[in-house]
Amino acid sequence: MRHGISYYHIHQDSPSSCKTHRRLNLKSNATYDILAEEYYEPRHKTSRNFDSASKRALQSISLRIPSGLVLDAGSGRGRCGEYLGIESARVVQLDNSTAMLSLEPRENALLRVLHDAEELPFPDGEFACVAAFLCDPFLGLNFLAEARRVLSGGGILIGTTPSEQWGRPLRDALGLDPMVTRFVLAGGQVMTAPSAIYSNKQLHEMLRTVGFRESRININTHTLPDGTDPVSEDIRAPAETLGLSPYSLGILCSFTAEA
């Protein structure tokens, strides 16, 4: 059966089964291939704090998601069902890490695609929604332009990314480049990874530049939900630097934009 992606022939026994499309000569995401096995573990407190902030942020904003296919870009094990309540039969999961795209347990999907988010392998206007949760590893004009291209008229981009208010003082304190983050692995190794942070003004201008309707761009900053426990030291430290509670520091930026 076909689901609008004309050059993928999808054989499906049930909504939970799917094929995985692989692009040959794909540039691998070595960092997330290594990190995948432990990325979702509770010991990565910063990531789990961002999960909590993301869930509350997406519940707090008014979303109208049109009917049609939904692209989960940089999907990892998938969050469209958890965060947006979207049925798996509509979701195409895309990631450029083989390990992330193979994680179990995971959300079901119509299709899994191994590919870069900055060069999407889909026709123009293919999707009703593009979702990109914690998309900082690939957030930039390339991805935003591609998201706009593959959205149908009236389609919506929904994204979350770490805020500049949180990321810049933390990275300054750690001596990191403003566009790089770091993970401490279970064995004690420290691994760096791309992680773009922008001000809300910069992000708004980027979305406008690639063709999203200016009147339909919404950007908000969100804090860690009160009572979240444990709180990562990487959230406590910049909060203290700014003289704030870890629950009043804006750590997450959410954005929506309509095509």
N, C-alpha and C positions, 0 to 999 in steps of 0.2 A: 504494500500500500504506500501511497505517496502523501507527504504532509507538506507540500509547498516548496520543498527544497529539491529542485528539479534534477540536480545531478547526484543526489544521494538516493539510492534505492533502499528503502527501509523495510525490512521484513520484521514483522512484529506479531508475536503470539499474544501478548498482553501489554497493557500500558507500562508495566515494570521492566519489560525486556527492551534491550536496545543494542544497536550496533555502534562501534566506535570507528570514526573516520580518522585516518592518520595521514598527515601530509608528509611526503618524503622530503628528506633534507631539512627537516625542521630544526631550527636552532633550539637546543634543549635548554630548559631552565634548571641548571645544575643545582642552584641553591635550594629550590623547592623540591627537587627530586630527593635531596638529602634530608631536608627538613620534614618532608611529608609524614614519615612514620610517627613523629611525635608532635606535629603541629597542633593537633586538637587535644593534647593531653592537659589535664588541670595544672600541671607544673608551669606551663606557660601562662602565667597570671595576667600579663598585659593583654595577650590575645583573648583570654577569657573575659577580661574586663571590657574589651571592645565588643565582644559578642553581646554582653549585657546591654551596653550602650546602644548598639545597633538595633537590637530587638525593640527596645523602648522607643528609639528614635523613629523607626519605621511604623510603629503603632501610633505615634503621635501626629504624623502628617497625613493629610487627606490625599488618598491615591485613587485615581480612576484608571484602571488598567484595561485597555480595550481587549476584545476577544482576539485570539490569534496566537501565533507562536511567541514564546518568550525565550530570549537568549540569556543564559546565566554565564557571564563573562568572567574568567578567572575563577571558575566555580569551585575548585577544590572538590570536596565531597558533595557540594550542592546545598544551597540555603533558600531557594525560592519557595519551597513549601513551608519551611520553618518561619521565614520572615514575612512572606507575602501571601501565604495560603494558596498558592497557585498549584493546580493539579499537575501531576508529573507528566501526563500525556501531552502537555503543551510545551514542555521545557526541553531546550537544547543546552546541554552543559558543554562549555568550552574552557580548556586550560592548556597551557603549553608545557606542563609538567606531566609526564607519563605516570609518575608515582602518585601525584595528587588526583589525577583522573581515574586511578585504579583503586583508590582507598575504599575499604569496606569497614563498617557499614557506611552507606551513603544514601542520599535521596535518589529515588527512582527518576528516570528521565526517558524521554522519547529517543534521544540520541546523545552520544558523547563524542566530542570532536577535539582532537589533539592539534592545537594550532595557536599561533600568537594572536592576542587580542588587538594588536596594533595593525593587523592586516587580515581582516576577517574574510573567510572563504565563502561568503554568501552573496547572493544577488541583491541589488538595490531593493529597498522596501520589503524585505522578507519577514520582518518581525514587528509585532505589535508593541513589544516591550523589550528593552535591553536592561538587565539588572547587573550591577557590578558592585559587590560588597567588599569593602576594604580593598579598593582597586588601586591603591597607591603604588604597587609594583609596576603598573603600566599606565598610570594616569598621565595624560598629556594630550596635546593637540591631535596626534595621530590616532589614538584610541577614540577620542571624542568625535573626530571627523568620521571615523569608520562606524561608530555607533549611530551617528546621524544618517549616514548613507543607507544602512540596512534597516532603518525604521520606516515603516509605512507612514503616510500622512496621518497626523493625529496620534502617532505612536509616542511612547514615553520612555525616557531614560531615567533610571533610578539608581543612585549610587551612594556609597558611603566611603569616607576616607579619613585618616587621622587629621586633626586640625593643626593649623600652623601654631596656634596658641600653646598647644601641648608639645608638638614635635620640635619646634625650634629651640626652646630653652633646654629640653632634654638633650638634644643632639649637640648643642653648644657645650653643655656640661660634660658630655662623654667624649668630646673632641671629634665628633663625626661630621662628615659632610652633610649639609642640610637636606640632601636628597638621598640619604642612605640611612638604613636602620640596622640593628644588630639583634641576633638571637643567640642566647647561651644554650647550647645543646646539653642533653642529659649527661654526656661524658665530660662536660666542662669546656668543650671547644666553643669559641666565639665565631659566629658566622655573620658576615654582612650581606645585605640584600638591597636592591634598589627600592626606594620608598619616597615618592614625590609628595611634597606638601606645598600647598598654595594658600594664600589668603582667600577669603570669600570673594573679595573684589576681583582677584586674578582669575579664580575659577569661573565667575560670572562672565568675565570678558572672553575667556576661552570658549565657553559654551555658545556665547553670542557669535563669536568669530566663525565657528564651524557651521553655523546655520540654524541653531535652535531659536525659536521665537522668543525675543527678549521679554515679552510680557508674560511668558509661560515658564520662565526660569525661576526656581525657588531654591534658596540655599539657607541652611540653618545649622547652628552649632549646638551640640548636645553634651551634657555632663554624664558622669557615671551615676546610675540610679542610687539614691540614698539607701544605705544598708547593705550595699554590695560588699561581700566579704569572701575571700581576702582581697585586699587592694594591692596591686602591684607597686613595688618600690619605684618603678619607672613612671608611675602616675603620682605617687606621693612626693617624690623629690622635686619635680618641676612645680607642683602646686605650692610646696613650701617656699621655693624660690620666689614665686609670685605673691606670696602672702595669702594663699587661698587654701580652703579645705579641698581634699581630693574629690569631694562631691560637688564642688562649685567650679572646678576647672573645666573649661570646654575642651574635651578631648577628641570629639568626633564631629565631622562635618557631613551632613546629608544634603543631597542635591537631587532635584528632579527637573527635567526639561522636556518640553513637548516639541515634536517635529512639525 
